[in-house]
């Protein structure tokens, strides 16, 4: 059955996505990434061909930020809607790519995906200045009946959301199978996140292993079940409610806030039914102008939706979590233990005294800093790691700490809350001259 929806329902998705983009801290901080050293880079899948040209001229990140803010503001009020959505999509693809080049890839991809979906849809046919001006000129505007013209883009929105969940659930079963659910793996994953965030939640569900196993099973069931149900119209409200409840629960137990995703999902709610029950507002809109017939979905919607689904599906099938603009969302599928790798920087003075040196990277938050440490300590070797560690020290060492010999070790620390941070193992990596930060030939 061809999905049908109201113009107002699609407009609600446009408004929700525009509001999330306008208030997103990831968007506001993205242009700071243009100042990070190229030696710290780990190019995501999909950006290899263009990464050498990024970030481009110095004026480009700021310009892209201004264009994105302006375009999403116009999108919010529905003025020049299709052009605004297209400009917002292109600006977001460039701007949000910059932070992905250093450390861990932060999964803000859904902002680009929903912007692209909106750009390919007639999302300005309701609750927009475009509609108002068309009505004032006596031109035809959208009817207040459910049609495929609006139903297909919204169904594609549910499919995109379903793909976000499906592949993480699938890869949990591929890598861990039943053991991912029936073991303490969910507890270990929680401990890793708590250690990354630097705090422990008030609700210590890790102290109830059976409850954690039930939660792990429900997580996999939700992730795998969302996509099949997304193609059924009658499941729209339960799926939106399930999405919101799922992420609120995950934030409570794993400290992972994902408001930008579930707020976008609220835009998929059938808001027309809500407003009709309130005061019949849509019925009065018939007197504004001539109404459009019940048209089919646009070609732009069909082609744009197909490309989105194909790109997300390919990244998910490859388990490519470090990609841009397509990626598999975090799977938490790899089996982890109680120890987490970190980089430890120590300074040795002329008399052999040794002190741990904290590093702070301007504009790099804690999660991205950890991702950078894992990249430099685990994923790269040889000259590339030396260059990366040199750039890491130059960016984070204070001038007062640049003396003697500076050494970088890979340490494995406990993530268990009662002994979090306790060193369990140390693997020496490299040492550098403190003044020049040139690598030394061997560990002293």
N, C-alpha and C positions, 0 to 999 in steps of 0.2 A: 504494500500500500504506500502511495506517495505521501510523505509527511506534509501536513498543513499547519500553518500558524498565522497569527495576526501580525500586521505591520508594527503594532506597538510592542509585541514580544521581541522582534528583532531590534527595534529601537532601544529596548531595555538592555540588550547585550551591548549595543554601541555605547550607551551611557556608562554602563558598569566598567567596561574595558578602558574607556577614556579616563574615567575617574581614577582607576587603579594606576594607570600609567602616569598621570599627572602627580600623584602623591607617592610614587615609588621611590624609596631611598636609593635603589640600584640605579635608576635613571639619573638622579641628582648627582651621584658620586662617580658616574661612569667616566666623565671626561678627565678625572684625576689620573686615571690609568694611563693616559697618554704620556705621563712623565716617568713611568717605570722603565728600568733598564731593559734593553732588548736581550741581554744575556740571561735574564731571569725567565725568559719566555719558554713555554711549552705549547706549541701551536695546536689548537684543537682540530679534530677531523672536520674537513670541509672548508678550512680557512688557509690551508697550505699554499694555495695558488696566489692568494692576495696578502698574506701576512707580511711579506717583506715591505709592502707599501703602507702598512699601518704604523702609526695613526695618521700619516699624511702631514700636510702643512700644519703649523702651530694653530692657525685660526680655525681649522676644520672641526675639532671636537666641540669648541664653544658654539660655533655656528650650528652644528647638528643638534646640540642641546636646545638652542633657541628655536630652531625649526620644529623639533619634536614637541616642545611645550606649546608653541603656537598652533601647530596642526591638531594636537589632541584637544586643545581648548575649543577650536572650531568644531571638532568632531563631537565634543560634549554637547554643544548647543545645536549641532546639526546644520552648519552653514558650509556650503560647498562640500558636502559630505564625502562624496567619493574621492574628490581630489585631496581633501584633508586626510582621509584614511590612507590613501596611497603615499602621501608625503610622510605621514607619521610612521608607516611601516618601513619605508626606506631609511629614514633617519634612525629608527630603533635598531634595524639590522646592523648599521654601522656603529652606532654609539655603544650599544650593549655588547658588541663584540670586543671592545677594547679591554675590559676587565678580564675577559675569558683567556687572554694571552698569558696571564701570570697566575701561578698557583692553581687552585682547584677551579673547575668550571662551575659557576653558580647558575642554577637552572631557572633563568628568567625567560626561557624560550617561549613559554606560553603567551607572554605579552606580545611578542612578534607574531606568533601564529594567529592569535585572535584578532590582532590588528589587520593582518593579511586577509583573514576570512571576512572581516567587516568591509574591507576595501573592495572585495569581490561581490558584495551583496547590496541590495537596495535598502540599506539601513537608514536612509534619510527620509523614508516615506511617512514617518510618523514622529511626533514629538520633536520637531525640528524647525528651524527657521526656514529651511528649504521648502518644506511643506507649506508653511505659513505664507511665504512669498508667492508660491505657485497658486495657492487658493485666492490670494488677493488679486492676482492677475487673471483669475477665472480659468486656470488650467486644471486638468484632471489631477486628482490626488488619490491616494490609496483608499480602497474601500475598507470597511470594518468587518470583513469576513475572512475566515481562515483560508489561505491559498498556499500552493506549493512554492510560490515566489518567496515567501518568508519561511515556510516550513523546512525547505531543503537546507538553507544556511544554518538554521538552528540545529537541525539534525546533525549536520557536519560538526557543529560546535560540540555536541555530545560525543561524537565519534573521536574528535581530537582529545577530549577529556578522557575518554575510555582508553585511548592508546597511551596516554600519560601513565595510567595505572597498569595496563595489561602486561607490558613487557617487564616491569619490576616483579610482578607476581610470577610470570613465566620463568624468569631467570632464577628466582628463589628456588623453584622446583628443580630446575636444571642443575644448579650447583649444589644445593643442599638436600633436595628431595624432602622426604618425610622428616629427616633429621633436623631440617631448619625449623620445623614446627615443634617437634617432640623433644628437642634438646634445650640447652640453656642459651642457644644462639641469640634469641631475642634479648635476653638479659645482657649478653656481651655487647650487642649493638647499642643498647641503651647506655651502658657504662661508657662506651666510646664517645657517644654524643655528649654525655654529661661532662666528661673530661675535656672535650673540645670547647664546650660552652663555659667551663669554669665554675659550674654550680650544680647542685643536686636538687631536684624538684621536691616539693613538700610531700607529694604522694609517692612513696617508695614502693612501687608495684614490683620491683625486683625482689622484694622479700617474700613474694608469693609465686614460686616457680610455676605451679599449676595454672594460675591465672595468666601468667605470661605466655604459657603454651597455648591457652585458649585464645588469647589476644593475637598471637602469631598466626593461628589458624584462621581467625576471622579476617586478619589483614590480607592473607593470601586469597581467601574467598572473595573479599570485596574487590581486590585488584583484578582478579580474573573474571569476576562476574559483571563488572561495570560495563564493559564493551558489548557483550551480547545483549544486555538489557537496554543499551543506549539506542538500539534501532527500533525499540517499541515505544510508541507515543505515550501509552498509559503509564509508563514508568518515569516520566519526566520529573514529577514532584518527588517521588522517593529517591531518585538518583541525586537530585540537587541536595536534598536533606541529608542523604548519606555522605555526600562529598563534604559538606560543612561539618557534620558530626565526626567524620573520620579525621579531618585535619585538626579539629579542636582537641580530639583525644590524643592524637600524635604529639601535638604541642605540649600537652600536659605531661605525657610520660617520657617523651624523647627530647623535649625542648626545641622542636623544629617548628618555627612559625612559618606558615605558608599562606598568609592571608591573601596575597596577590592572586593565588590560584582559586581559592574558594570564593573570593569576592567576584572574580570573573564568572565563576560557575553560577552565582546568584543571578547573573544576567540571563541565564537560560531558563529561569522560572517563567511559567505562563502568566505573566502579569496582567494580560487582558482580562482574564477571568476574575482576578482580584478587583480590578477597577470597575468592572461591570457590576460586581456585587456591591461595591461601595456606593456609587451614585449614578451609574449609567452614563458616564462621561463620553464614552465612545459613540453612543447613539446620537448625541447632539452634534457630533462632528460631521454628520451627513449633509448638513445644510451649508457647509463652507464652499463647496464647489462640486463640479462633476466628478464622478467616481471612476476609477480605472476598472476594467473588467478583471476577472480572476486569471492573471497571466501565469505562464509557466516560469520555472527558475531561469535566470539569465545564464548565458554561456559563460560569463565571467565567474559566476558561482560554481558552475560545474568544473571548469578547468582549474580554477584556484583551489577548490576543495580537493580535487584529485591530486594535485601537486603536493598539497599539505599532507594528505594521508600517505602518499607514496614516500615523501621525505621522512616523516616521523616513523613510518613502518620500517624503512630501510635502516635507520639509526637504531631502532629498537631491536631488529633482528640481528644486528651486529653487536648488540650490547655496547654501543658506542656512547658511553655517558659523557665523554669529553669531546663534544662536537658543537659546531655552530654553523648555521642557524638551526640545524636539526640535531637532536640528541635523544638518547634513551635517558629517562629520568632516573635518579638514584635508585638502585635496586636493593642495596643492603644484602645482596645475595651471597657475597663471599664470606665464607666461614672465618670468623675472627676469634681470638682468645682474649685473655686478660691483659695482654701487653700491647702498647701502642708505640710506634716509632716516632722519635723526635730528634731534632738536631740540637746539640749542646755546644755552645761556644765558650771556650775558656781562654784566659790570658795568663801567660807565664812571665813573671818578672825576671830581672837579671839574677836574682838570688834563688830562683826556682819556685817561688811562691806561686800558687795557682788560685785563680778566682773565676767563677762562672760569670759570664758577661751577658746581660739581657740585651736583645736586639729589638728595635722598634722600627717598623717600616711605615713611612708616612703614607696615609691613604689606603693601607692594606689592613683589612679587619682580621679578627682572630681566625676565622675559618679559612680565609684565603691564605693567611700566613702558614697555617698548618698544611694546607695543600701544597704550598711552595716547599715546605720542609720535606714532605713526603716525596715530592718530585726530585729535589736535589739529593736526598739521602737514599732513595730507593730506585728511582726510575732512570737516572742518567749516570753514566760512568765515563772515565777517561778524561780527555781534554774538555769535553763539554761540561762535565761536572765541575772541573776546576774553574772554568770561566763563570759558571753559575754561582759557585761558592764565593768567588772573588767579588762578583757583582752584589751578592747577598751581603757580604761584610761591608762593602763600600756604602751600601744604602742604609745599613742599620747600625753600624758601629759609631759610637760617639768619639769625637777627637781624643777625649781623655783616656779612652780604652785602646788607642792605637799605639801600643808600646810593647816591647818584648816580643814574644812569640804568641800568635793567636792560633789556636787549634779548634777544629770542628770535628765532633764525634757524632756518630749515630747511636742514640741511646734508646733502650726499650724500657718504658715506664708502665707501672700498673695503672689500670683504669678503674679498679674496684674502689668505690667511694671511701671505704675505711682506710685505704692505703694508697690513694690516688697520688700519682707523681713519684712514687718510690722507684728508684732505678733498679731494674732487674738485670740489665746487660748493657755493656758499652762496646761499640765497634769503632775503632779509630778510623777516620777518613783522611783528612789532610791538615797540614799546618802552613801558616803564612807568616811572613815578616810583618810585624805589627805596624811599622811606619809606612811601608810601601804596599803592603798587602800582596806582595809577590809570593807565589807558592814556594815553599822550601822543598828541597829534593827528597828529604826523608823525615820521618817523625823523630824529633830529638829525644 
